[in-house]
Amino acid sequence: MVDKSAPDATRRSERARRAIYAAALELVGETGYRKTTIEAIAARAGVGKQTIYRWWPSKADVLLEAFLDLGEQAARLPGHESRGIPDTGDLAADLKSVLRATVDELFDPRFEMPYRALAAEGVVNEKLGREFVGKLLEPQLQLYVRRLRAAQDTGAVRPDLDPRIALELFVSPLAQRWLQYTGPISYDYTDTLVDYALHGLAPR
């Protein structure tokens, strides 16, 4: 006979995992990556630090998984479709639509400070930087690659271009301006990036 009064270890573990995710994101947003510690995460989450070490080998792994989970949770909310790049047949409009959504996400309070902290630390922490790019950025960039390749198939983009390099014409300036506060970011700005990337600087 099953003892219905026995605690459900699976549900208890999931509650602990969610508490750890929340604590990690809050702390890295409040104090930055370097000052965030496993001990502080454990204390805020109300778990022992050995619980964290049992599931993750390092602080970086906790934070990256927490951030990825945050994105997945947001995508499940009504009105927040899973991130992708539409293919309406109008490449410029499709890219502008996705970059506008990216602007909204970059300034979403849930994402902004943890994202900034992880991105900044990834510049000086090689291991974290590789994981940040591999687990978070590269999957998103591949969406642009696929959309640009589809545009090559229809003749909307030159067939000799490398899509992985071409996407940097509009993605990299946005990332640099956001990380370094070098100028205002708006829909007009990202729309202009797309226009410049697709049409270049030479007279038409």
Secondary structure, DSSP 8 states (H G I E B T S, - for coil): ---TTS--HHHHHHHHHHHHHHHHHHHHHHH-TTT--HHHHHHHHTS-HHHHHHH-SSHHHHHHHHHHHHHHHHHHSTT---S----SS-HHHHHHHHHHHHHHHHT-HHHHHHHHHHHHHHHH-HHHHHHHIIIIIHHHHHHHHHHHHHHHHHTSS-TTS-HHHHTHHHHHHHHHHHHHT-S---HHHHHHHHHHHHH-SS--
